[in-house]
Structure formats: C-alpha cells, structure tokens
Amino acid sequence: MRCSDQTVTIHNSDGLLKASPNRVQVCRGNSVALKFSNRVDVGKARTKHQSSTPTATWLDVVSTSPDGIMISVPDSTTPMEYKYSLEIDGIGLLDPRIVVQ
C-alpha cells in the first residue's frame, strides 16, 4: 500500500448519514479527513473510539471546522482495524472503520 493521507466523504443531510468509503486503510503517521457534504456547525460533530477497540484516544476528535474532521494516526499506533463512531448532532450516528497499516 502506498502511504498517503486518506479522505472519507460524509454524506450528511436530513435523514441521511453515510460514509464513503465506510472502511479506509491508512498508514501510521498519516491522517484521515472526514469531509462533510453539507457544512456542520463547529462542535456539532465528533468521533470517538469504540470500546471494542483498544484505547485509541487519537480517534476522539470534535469538529473545529464546518467542513469536516481530521483524524491523525500517531506513528506509534498498532497496525489493526479500529472501530469508531461518528456522530453529527440532529442527523445521526455511524460506525465506520480505519485500518492502520
């Protein structure tokens, strides 16, 4: 796999919340940009690691931009699949995946 930053498009509108792709592969030291198709007020979207995944506080991010969320994967991250949630207030909750190489 060529190591580069990855982008996930988050389709967000009334009654619709979908990640495309739902599962993305990224290398340690790179990042995953969650790009909203519709702007979201700052602080109204957040990601959180799932309890079924080893503690991965790097997945706990609150939006600081109306256009998306940036998830940075530390160099020290154990390669494996990580489950996390994406919640946008008033729209819904997703459970996408990041596979760290």
GUSE-411647 format. One record per atom (N, C-alpha, C): residue in one letter; chain; atom name; x, y, z. Coordinates in steps of 0.1 Angstrom, whole numbers. Layout:
<sites>
{r: A c: A a: CA xx: X yy: Y zz: Z} $
...
</sites>
This chain:
<sites>
{r: M c: A a: N xx: 8 yy: -12 zz: 0} $
{r: M c: A a: CA xx: 0 yy: 0 zz: 0} $
{r: M c: A a: C xx: 9 yy: 12 zz: 0} $
{r: R c: A a: N xx: 6 yy: 22 zz: -9} $
{r: R c: A a: CA xx: 13 yy: 35 zz: -9} $
{r: R c: A a: C xx: 7 yy: 43 zz: 3} $
{r: C c: A a: N xx: 16 yy: 48 zz: 11} $
{r: C c: A a: CA xx: 12 yy: 56 zz: 23} $
{r: C c: A a: C xx: 9 yy: 70 zz: 19} $
{r: S c: A a: N xx: -3 yy: 74 zz: 21} $
{r: S c: A a: CA xx: -7 yy: 88 zz: 19} $
{r: S c: A a: C xx: -19 yy: 91 zz: 28} $
{r: D c: A a: N xx: -22 yy: 103 zz: 30} $
{r: D c: A a: CA xx: -34 yy: 107 zz: 37} $
{r: D c: A a: C xx: -47 yy: 102 zz: 29} $
{r: Q c: A a: N xx: -57 yy: 99 zz: 36} $
{r: Q c: A a: CA xx: -70 yy: 94 zz: 30} $
{r: Q c: A a: C xx: -81 yy: 104 zz: 33} $
{r: T c: A a: N xx: -91 yy: 103 zz: 24} $
{r: T c: A a: CA xx: -103 yy: 111 zz: 26} $
{r: T c: A a: C xx: -116 yy: 103 zz: 25} $
{r: V c: A a: N xx: -125 yy: 105 zz: 35} $
{r: V c: A a: CA xx: -138 yy: 99 zz: 35} $
{r: V c: A a: C xx: -148 yy: 110 zz: 33} $
{r: T c: A a: N xx: -157 yy: 108 zz: 24} $
{r: T c: A a: CA xx: -168 yy: 117 zz: 22} $
{r: T c: A a: C xx: -179 yy: 113 zz: 31} $
{r: I c: A a: N xx: -184 yy: 123 zz: 39} $
{r: I c: A a: CA xx: -195 yy: 121 zz: 48} $
{r: I c: A a: C xx: -207 yy: 128 zz: 42} $
{r: H c: A a: N xx: -217 yy: 119 zz: 37} $
{r: H c: A a: CA xx: -229 yy: 125 zz: 31} $
{r: H c: A a: C xx: -239 yy: 127 zz: 43} $
{r: N c: A a: N xx: -241 yy: 140 zz: 46} $
{r: N c: A a: CA xx: -249 yy: 144 zz: 57} $
{r: N c: A a: C xx: -260 yy: 154 zz: 53} $
{r: S c: A a: N xx: -272 yy: 149 zz: 55} $
{r: S c: A a: CA xx: -284 yy: 158 zz: 53} $
{r: S c: A a: C xx: -295 yy: 152 zz: 61} $
{r: D c: A a: N xx: -306 yy: 159 zz: 61} $
{r: D c: A a: CA xx: -318 yy: 154 zz: 69} $
{r: D c: A a: C xx: -321 yy: 140 zz: 66} $
{r: G c: A a: N xx: -320 yy: 131 zz: 75} $
{r: G c: A a: CA xx: -324 yy: 117 zz: 73} $
{r: G c: A a: C xx: -313 yy: 109 zz: 67} $
{r: L c: A a: N xx: -302 yy: 115 zz: 64} $
{r: L c: A a: CA xx: -291 yy: 107 zz: 57} $
{r: L c: A a: C xx: -278 yy: 110 zz: 63} $
{r: L c: A a: N xx: -271 yy: 99 zz: 67} $
{r: L c: A a: CA xx: -257 yy: 100 zz: 72} $
{r: L c: A a: C xx: -250 yy: 87 zz: 67} $
{r: K c: A a: N xx: -240 yy: 89 zz: 58} $
{r: K c: A a: CA xx: -233 yy: 78 zz: 52} $
{r: K c: A a: C xx: -219 yy: 82 zz: 49} $
{r: A c: A a: N xx: -210 yy: 72 zz: 52} $
{r: A c: A a: CA xx: -196 yy: 74 zz: 50} $
{r: A c: A a: C xx: -192 yy: 67 zz: 37} $
{r: S c: A a: N xx: -184 yy: 73 zz: 28} $
{r: S c: A a: CA xx: -180 yy: 67 zz: 16} $
{r: S c: A a: C xx: -165 yy: 70 zz: 14} $
{r: P c: A a: N xx: -157 yy: 59 zz: 15} $
{r: P c: A a: CA xx: -160 yy: 46 zz: 19} $
{r: P c: A a: C xx: -162 yy: 45 zz: 34} $
{r: N c: A a: N xx: -168 yy: 34 zz: 38} $
{r: N c: A a: CA xx: -171 yy: 31 zz: 53} $
{r: N c: A a: C xx: -158 yy: 26 zz: 60} $
{r: R c: A a: N xx: -149 yy: 20 zz: 52} $
{r: R c: A a: CA xx: -137 yy: 14 zz: 57} $
{r: R c: A a: C xx: -125 yy: 19 zz: 49} $
{r: V c: A a: N xx: -115 yy: 25 zz: 56} $
{r: V c: A a: CA xx: -104 yy: 31 zz: 49} $
{r: V c: A a: C xx: -91 yy: 26 zz: 54} $
{r: Q c: A a: N xx: -81 yy: 24 zz: 46} $
{r: Q c: A a: CA xx: -68 yy: 20 zz: 50} $
{r: Q c: A a: C xx: -58 yy: 32 zz: 50} $
{r: V c: A a: N xx: -51 yy: 33 zz: 61} $
{r: V c: A a: CA xx: -41 yy: 44 zz: 62} $
{r: V c: A a: C xx: -29 yy: 39 zz: 70} $
{r: C c: A a: N xx: -18 yy: 45 zz: 67} $
{r: C c: A a: CA xx: -5 yy: 41 zz: 74} $
{r: C c: A a: C xx: -3 yy: 50 zz: 86} $
{r: R c: A a: N xx: 4 yy: 44 zz: 96} $
{r: R c: A a: CA xx: 8 yy: 52 zz: 108} $
{r: R c: A a: C xx: 15 yy: 65 zz: 103} $
{r: G c: A a: N xx: 12 yy: 76 zz: 110} $
{r: G c: A a: CA xx: 18 yy: 88 zz: 107} $
{r: G c: A a: C xx: 10 yy: 97 zz: 97} $
{r: N c: A a: N xx: 0 yy: 90 zz: 90} $
{r: N c: A a: CA xx: -8 yy: 98 zz: 81} $
{r: N c: A a: C xx: -21 yy: 102 zz: 87} $
{r: S c: A a: N xx: -30 yy: 107 zz: 80} $
{r: S c: A a: CA xx: -43 yy: 112 zz: 85} $
{r: S c: A a: C xx: -55 yy: 108 zz: 76} $
{r: V c: A a: N xx: -67 yy: 109 zz: 82} $
{r: V c: A a: CA xx: -79 yy: 106 zz: 75} $
{r: V c: A a: C xx: -88 yy: 118 zz: 77} $
{r: A c: A a: N xx: -91 yy: 124 zz: 65} $
{r: A c: A a: CA xx: -100 yy: 136 zz: 65} $
{r: A c: A a: C xx: -114 yy: 132 zz: 63} $
{r: L c: A a: N xx: -123 yy: 135 zz: 72} $
{r: L c: A a: CA xx: -137 yy: 132 zz: 71} $
{r: L c: A a: C xx: -143 yy: 145 zz: 65} $
{r: K c: A a: N xx: -147 yy: 145 zz: 53} $
{r: K c: A a: CA xx: -152 yy: 157 zz: 46} $
{r: K c: A a: C xx: -167 yy: 157 zz: 45} $
{r: F c: A a: N xx: -174 yy: 167 zz: 51} $
{r: F c: A a: CA xx: -188 yy: 168 zz: 51} $
{r: F c: A a: C xx: -193 yy: 173 zz: 38} $
{r: S c: A a: N xx: -204 yy: 166 zz: 32} $
{r: S c: A a: CA xx: -210 yy: 171 zz: 20} $
{r: S c: A a: C xx: -218 yy: 184 zz: 23} $
{r: N c: A a: N xx: -223 yy: 186 zz: 35} $
{r: N c: A a: CA xx: -230 yy: 198 zz: 39} $
{r: N c: A a: C xx: -223 yy: 203 zz: 52} $
{r: R c: A a: N xx: -221 yy: 216 zz: 53} $
{r: R c: A a: CA xx: -215 yy: 221 zz: 64} $
{r: R c: A a: C xx: -222 yy: 218 zz: 77} $
{r: V c: A a: N xx: -214 yy: 216 zz: 88} $
{r: V c: A a: CA xx: -219 yy: 213 zz: 101} $
{r: V c: A a: C xx: -213 yy: 223 zz: 111} $
{r: D c: A a: N xx: -221 yy: 229 zz: 119} $
{r: D c: A a: CA xx: -216 yy: 239 zz: 129} $
{r: D c: A a: C xx: -205 yy: 233 zz: 137} $
{r: V c: A a: N xx: -195 yy: 241 zz: 140} $
{r: V c: A a: CA xx: -183 yy: 237 zz: 147} $
{r: V c: A a: C xx: -188 yy: 231 zz: 161} $
{r: G c: A a: N xx: -182 yy: 220 zz: 165} $
{r: G c: A a: CA xx: -185 yy: 214 zz: 177} $
{r: G c: A a: C xx: -198 yy: 205 zz: 177} $
{r: K c: A a: N xx: -204 yy: 204 zz: 166} $
{r: K c: A a: CA xx: -217 yy: 196 zz: 165} $
{r: K c: A a: C xx: -214 yy: 182 zz: 159} $
{r: A c: A a: N xx: -202 yy: 179 zz: 156} $
{r: A c: A a: CA xx: -198 yy: 166 zz: 150} $
{r: A c: A a: C xx: -186 yy: 161 zz: 158} $
{r: R c: A a: N xx: -186 yy: 148 zz: 161} $
{r: R c: A a: CA xx: -175 yy: 142 zz: 168} $
{r: R c: A a: C xx: -172 yy: 128 zz: 165} $
{r: T c: A a: N xx: -160 yy: 123 zz: 167} $
{r: T c: A a: CA xx: -157 yy: 109 zz: 165} $
{r: T c: A a: C xx: -152 yy: 104 zz: 179} $
{r: K c: A a: N xx: -154 yy: 91 zz: 181} $
{r: K c: A a: CA xx: -150 yy: 85 zz: 194} $
{r: K c: A a: C xx: -146 yy: 71 zz: 191} $
{r: H c: A a: N xx: -135 yy: 66 zz: 197} $
{r: H c: A a: CA xx: -131 yy: 52 zz: 196} $
{r: H c: A a: C xx: -142 yy: 43 zz: 203} $
{r: Q c: A a: N xx: -144 yy: 31 zz: 197} $
{r: Q c: A a: CA xx: -153 yy: 22 zz: 203} $
{r: Q c: A a: C xx: -147 yy: 14 zz: 214} $
{r: S c: A a: N xx: -154 yy: 10 zz: 224} $
{r: S c: A a: CA xx: -149 yy: 2 zz: 235} $
{r: S c: A a: C xx: -144 yy: -11 zz: 231} $
{r: S c: A a: N xx: -148 yy: -16 zz: 219} $
{r: S c: A a: CA xx: -144 yy: -29 zz: 215} $
{r: S c: A a: C xx: -130 yy: -28 zz: 209} $
{r: T c: A a: N xx: -125 yy: -16 zz: 207} $
{r: T c: A a: CA xx: -112 yy: -14 zz: 201} $
{r: T c: A a: C xx: -102 yy: -10 zz: 213} $
{r: P c: A a: N xx: -90 yy: -14 zz: 213} $
{r: P c: A a: CA xx: -81 yy: -9 zz: 223} $
{r: P c: A a: C xx: -81 yy: 6 zz: 224} $
{r: T c: A a: N xx: -78 yy: 11 zz: 235} $
{r: T c: A a: CA xx: -78 yy: 26 zz: 237} $
{r: T c: A a: C xx: -71 yy: 33 zz: 226} $
{r: A c: A a: N xx: -78 yy: 41 zz: 219} $
{r: A c: A a: CA xx: -72 yy: 48 zz: 208} $
{r: A c: A a: C xx: -77 yy: 63 zz: 208} $
{r: T c: A a: N xx: -72 yy: 70 zz: 218} $
{r: T c: A a: CA xx: -77 yy: 84 zz: 220} $
{r: T c: A a: C xx: -75 yy: 93 zz: 208} $
{r: W c: A a: N xx: -66 yy: 89 zz: 199} $
{r: W c: A a: CA xx: -64 yy: 97 zz: 187} $
{r: W c: A a: C xx: -77 yy: 97 zz: 178} $
{r: L c: A a: N xx: -86 yy: 88 zz: 181} $
{r: L c: A a: CA xx: -99 yy: 87 zz: 174} $
{r: L c: A a: C xx: -110 yy: 96 zz: 180} $
{r: D c: A a: N xx: -107 yy: 102 zz: 192} $
{r: D c: A a: CA xx: -116 yy: 111 zz: 199} $
{r: D c: A a: C xx: -114 yy: 126 zz: 195} $
{r: V c: A a: N xx: -122 yy: 130 zz: 185} $
{r: V c: A a: CA xx: -120 yy: 143 zz: 179} $
{r: V c: A a: C xx: -133 yy: 150 zz: 178} $
{r: V c: A a: N xx: -134 yy: 163 zz: 181} $
{r: V c: A a: CA xx: -145 yy: 172 zz: 180} $
{r: V c: A a: C xx: -143 yy: 181 zz: 168} $
{r: S c: A a: N xx: -153 yy: 184 zz: 160} $
{r: S c: A a: CA xx: -151 yy: 192 zz: 148} $
{r: S c: A a: C xx: -147 yy: 206 zz: 152} $
{r: T c: A a: N xx: -137 yy: 211 zz: 145} $
{r: T c: A a: CA xx: -132 yy: 225 zz: 147} $
{r: T c: A a: C xx: -134 yy: 233 zz: 134} $
{r: S c: A a: N xx: -140 yy: 226 zz: 124} $
{r: S c: A a: CA xx: -142 yy: 232 zz: 111} $
{r: S c: A a: C xx: -156 yy: 228 zz: 106} $
{r: P c: A a: N xx: -164 yy: 237 zz: 99} $
{r: P c: A a: CA xx: -177 yy: 233 zz: 94} $
{r: P c: A a: C xx: -176 yy: 223 zz: 83} $
{r: D c: A a: N xx: -164 yy: 221 zz: 77} $
{r: D c: A a: CA xx: -162 yy: 213 zz: 65} $
{r: D c: A a: C xx: -159 yy: 199 zz: 68} $
{r: G c: A a: N xx: -154 yy: 195 zz: 80} $
{r: G c: A a: CA xx: -151 yy: 182 zz: 83} $
{r: G c: A a: C xx: -142 yy: 180 zz: 96} $
{r: I c: A a: N xx: -137 yy: 168 zz: 97} $
{r: I c: A a: CA xx: -129 yy: 164 zz: 109} $
{r: I c: A a: C xx: -116 yy: 158 zz: 104} $
{r: M c: A a: N xx: -105 yy: 161 zz: 110} $
{r: M c: A a: CA xx: -92 yy: 155 zz: 106} $
{r: M c: A a: C xx: -88 yy: 145 zz: 117} $
{r: I c: A a: N xx: -86 yy: 133 zz: 114} $
{r: I c: A a: CA xx: -81 yy: 123 zz: 123} $
{r: I c: A a: C xx: -66 yy: 120 zz: 120} $
{r: S c: A a: N xx: -57 yy: 122 zz: 129} $
{r: S c: A a: CA xx: -43 yy: 120 zz: 127} $
{r: S c: A a: C xx: -39 yy: 107 zz: 134} $
{r: V c: A a: N xx: -33 yy: 98 zz: 127} $
{r: V c: A a: CA xx: -29 yy: 85 zz: 132} $
{r: V c: A a: C xx: -14 yy: 86 zz: 137} $
{r: P c: A a: N xx: -12 yy: 85 zz: 150} $
{r: P c: A a: CA xx: 2 yy: 86 zz: 155} $
{r: P c: A a: C xx: 11 yy: 75 zz: 150} $
{r: D c: A a: N xx: 24 yy: 78 zz: 149} $
{r: D c: A a: CA xx: 34 yy: 68 zz: 144} $
{r: D c: A a: C xx: 34 yy: 56 zz: 153} $
{r: S c: A a: N xx: 31 yy: 57 zz: 165} $
{r: S c: A a: CA xx: 31 yy: 46 zz: 175} $
{r: S c: A a: C xx: 19 yy: 37 zz: 175} $
{r: T c: A a: N xx: 9 yy: 39 zz: 166} $
{r: T c: A a: CA xx: -3 yy: 32 zz: 166} $
{r: T c: A a: C xx: -1 yy: 17 zz: 161} $
{r: T c: A a: N xx: -7 yy: 8 zz: 168} $
{r: T c: A a: CA xx: -6 yy: -6 zz: 165} $
{r: T c: A a: C xx: -14 yy: -9 zz: 152} $
{r: P c: A a: N xx: -8 yy: -15 zz: 142} $
{r: P c: A a: CA xx: -15 yy: -18 zz: 130} $
{r: P c: A a: C xx: -26 yy: -28 zz: 132} $
{r: M c: A a: N xx: -38 yy: -24 zz: 129} $
{r: M c: A a: CA xx: -50 yy: -33 zz: 131} $
{r: M c: A a: C xx: -62 yy: -25 zz: 126} $
{r: E c: A a: N xx: -74 yy: -31 zz: 127} $
{r: E c: A a: CA xx: -86 yy: -24 zz: 123} $
{r: E c: A a: C xx: -92 yy: -17 zz: 136} $
{r: Y c: A a: N xx: -95 yy: -4 zz: 135} $
{r: Y c: A a: CA xx: -101 yy: 4 zz: 146} $
{r: Y c: A a: C xx: -115 yy: 7 zz: 142} $
{r: K c: A a: N xx: -124 yy: 5 zz: 152} $
{r: K c: A a: CA xx: -138 yy: 9 zz: 151} $
{r: K c: A a: C xx: -140 yy: 22 zz: 158} $
{r: Y c: A a: N xx: -147 yy: 31 zz: 152} $
{r: Y c: A a: CA xx: -150 yy: 44 zz: 159} $
{r: Y c: A a: C xx: -164 yy: 48 zz: 155} $
{r: S c: A a: N xx: -170 yy: 58 zz: 162} $
{r: S c: A a: CA xx: -183 yy: 63 zz: 159} $
{r: S c: A a: C xx: -181 yy: 77 zz: 154} $
{r: L c: A a: N xx: -190 yy: 81 zz: 145} $
{r: L c: A a: CA xx: -191 yy: 95 zz: 140} $
{r: L c: A a: C xx: -205 yy: 99 zz: 143} $
{r: E c: A a: N xx: -207 yy: 110 zz: 151} $
{r: E c: A a: CA xx: -220 yy: 115 zz: 154} $
{r: E c: A a: C xx: -221 yy: 129 zz: 150} $
{r: I c: A a: N xx: -232 yy: 132 zz: 143} $
{r: I c: A a: CA xx: -235 yy: 146 zz: 140} $
{r: I c: A a: C xx: -248 yy: 150 zz: 146} $
{r: D c: A a: N xx: -248 yy: 160 zz: 155} $
{r: D c: A a: CA xx: -260 yy: 163 zz: 162} $
{r: D c: A a: C xx: -271 yy: 166 zz: 153} $
{r: G c: A a: N xx: -283 yy: 160 zz: 156} $
{r: G c: A a: CA xx: -295 yy: 162 zz: 148} $
{r: G c: A a: C xx: -296 yy: 154 zz: 135} $
{r: I c: A a: N xx: -285 yy: 146 zz: 132} $
{r: I c: A a: CA xx: -286 yy: 138 zz: 120} $
{r: I c: A a: C xx: -285 yy: 124 zz: 123} $
{r: G c: A a: N xx: -274 yy: 119 zz: 131} $
{r: G c: A a: CA xx: -273 yy: 105 zz: 134} $
{r: G c: A a: C xx: -259 yy: 101 zz: 138} $
{r: L c: A a: N xx: -258 yy: 88 zz: 138} $
{r: L c: A a: CA xx: -246 yy: 81 zz: 143} $
{r: L c: A a: C xx: -241 yy: 71 zz: 133} $
{r: L c: A a: N xx: -228 yy: 70 zz: 130} $
{r: L c: A a: CA xx: -222 yy: 60 zz: 121} $
{r: L c: A a: C xx: -212 yy: 52 zz: 129} $
{r: D c: A a: N xx: -208 yy: 40 zz: 124} $
{r: D c: A a: CA xx: -197 yy: 33 zz: 130} $
{r: D c: A a: C xx: -187 yy: 28 zz: 119} $
{r: P c: A a: N xx: -180 yy: 38 zz: 113} $
{r: P c: A a: CA xx: -170 yy: 34 zz: 103} $
{r: P c: A a: C xx: -158 yy: 28 zz: 109} $
{r: R c: A a: N xx: -148 yy: 24 zz: 100} $
{r: R c: A a: CA xx: -136 yy: 17 zz: 104} $
{r: R c: A a: C xx: -124 yy: 24 zz: 98} $
{r: I c: A a: N xx: -113 yy: 24 zz: 105} $
{r: I c: A a: CA xx: -100 yy: 27 zz: 99} $
{r: I c: A a: C xx: -90 yy: 16 zz: 101} $
{r: V c: A a: N xx: -84 yy: 11 zz: 90} $
{r: V c: A a: CA xx: -74 yy: 0 zz: 91} $
{r: V c: A a: C xx: -61 yy: 7 zz: 91} $
{r: V c: A a: N xx: -53 yy: 5 zz: 101} $
{r: V c: A a: CA xx: -40 yy: 11 zz: 102} $
{r: V c: A a: C xx: -30 yy: 1 zz: 97} $
{r: Q c: A a: N xx: -22 yy: 4 zz: 88} $
{r: Q c: A a: CA xx: -12 yy: -5 zz: 82} $
{r: Q c: A a: C xx: 1 yy: -3 zz: 89} $
</sites>
